[in-house]
Amino acid sequence: ASKVLEVASDPGFLSNVQQVMGSLKVALDKVCSESNILSPGTAFGGLVTVVPRDAEAGRNLSRALFEQGVLVHSVSEIPPYAVKFLPPLVLDEAGVKLVAEALKNAASKVARS
């Protein structure tokens, strides 16, 4: 446990987490700007959200993302609707691209249904 605290407290590690979470927010916002069922959400700490047009779209997005290997934290069933991402602290830029591409594919699938 002390080693985990040591690593998690390292300024370099924390700086990387902040930078990668910022990249994730930018990437997800870009997907939202190209989608007719999503709007950009918020980012707070390691939590990043996107806003689906309604609760049903949020549930369907969550399922479509899961089919692609991306597990979301949760889906808000009451307004404001949100699909919440809480990625691991070790997420890297390749992971950001994977999540953004999965969201793009999921949004496209949900929009067609």
N, C-alpha and C positions, 0 to 999 in steps of 0.2 A: 504494500500500500504506500509506503514512503517513497518508493521509486516512481510510482504513478504520479504522486504529488510533485515530485522533483521535476519530472518531464513536463507535466501539465503547467508548471509554474515558470518554465524556461521562457524568457522574453522572445527568443527566436521562434519557438514553437507557437507562442501566442500570436506573434506577428504574422506567421504563415497562416494560422487559422483565420485571422481577420482578413488577410488578403484573399484567401480562397473563398471565404463566405461572400466577400464583395464581388468576386468573379461569378459566383453562383447567382447572386441577385441580378447582375447585369445580364447573364445568359438567359435566365428565366424571364426577365422583363422583355428581352428581345423576342423570345418565343411568344409571349403574350401579345406583343405589338403586331405579330403576324397571324394571330388567331382571331376568329370571330366569336369564340366562346370564352376567352380568358382576358383578364385585365391584370396589370401588375399589382402585386400585393405589397407586403412590408418585409422588413428584415430587422430582427432584434437578436443580438447575440448570434447564436448559431442557427436560429430558426428563420426560415425564409418561406414566404407564402405566395401563392397565386390565387386570384379570385375568379372562380368559375361563374358562368351566367346564372346558375341556380344550384340548389342542393343536389338535384339528380345528376347534373353534369359533373359536380364534384365527386359524387360516388362512382360514376362511370369512369372518370379520369383516374381515380385511385385504383380501380380494377385493371384498367388498361395499362397503367404504369407497373402494377404488380406483375402482369403478364410479361413485361419486358425486364423484370428483375429489379425494379425500383420500388422500394417500400416507403410509403409516405408515413409521416408521424400520425396524422389524423386528418379528418375532413369535418369542417364545421357545418352542421346541419341547420343552423339558424343564421339569419343575416347579422353581420356581413359574412357571406359564404367564403370559405377559404380551404385550399388544399395546402397542408402544412408539411414542409420538408425540414427534417432535423438530421442532416447528414453527419456521418462520423467525423470526429475532429481530425482524422488522418486523411480526409478527402484531399485529392490533388487535382490539378487542372484537367487531367484525363478523365477523372471522375465527374468533374463539372460538365465536360462535353457530353459524357454518357447520359447524365441526368437530363440535360437540356434536350438532347436528341430524343430521349424517351418521352419527355413531355411533349415535344413537337409531334411525334408519332401518335401519342395518346390523344392529344387535342384533335388531331386530324381524324382519327377513328371515331371519337365521340361526336364531332361535328357532322360526320356522315350518317350517324345513326338516328 
